[in-house]
Amino acid sequence: MPHDSVPADVARRVREAAKNRCGYCLSPQHLVLARLEIEHIVPRARGGKSDESNLWLSCPLCNRHKADRTSAADPESGNEAALFNPRCQRWSEHFCWSPDGLRIVGLTPTGRATVAALRLADDPDALVVRGYWILAGWHPPVDLV
């Protein structure tokens, strides 16, 4: 979503609530070259409103992979599951980091569907960048939400 279509005070509150990090991969703004985007949890293409309650931060990679989806197949069961909602669900209840810290692992149907749909465990660019963050001691985040 173009940042100029969200009032500045709403954008500020969304960024503060999200702790200036992507709601899906937890990439912090200070380590991401591009500006984190204010995204629609329920996309406008699916009837989502531009109300603050439907907005959160997403890195460009996660936002592009999510596209207009609200659900995806859980790879374990094959059943359709709702995607993770960072505004009202706790990250640590649906995801954890792989032992090497490179990949996000889904723990629930929602977590697994989100990992698959947003390519949280296999996007090659994300894996390279996370690898450098690990070497620098910046990753994985310790204050999981």
Secondary structure, DSSP 4 states (H G I P E B T S, - for coil): --GGGS-HHHHHHHHHHTTTB-TTT--BGGG-SSPPEEEESS-GGGT---SGGGEEEE-HHHHHHHTT-SEEE-TTT--EEEPP-TTTS-HHHHEEE-TTSSSEEE-SHHHHHHHHHHTTTT-HHHHHHHHHHHHHT--S-SS--
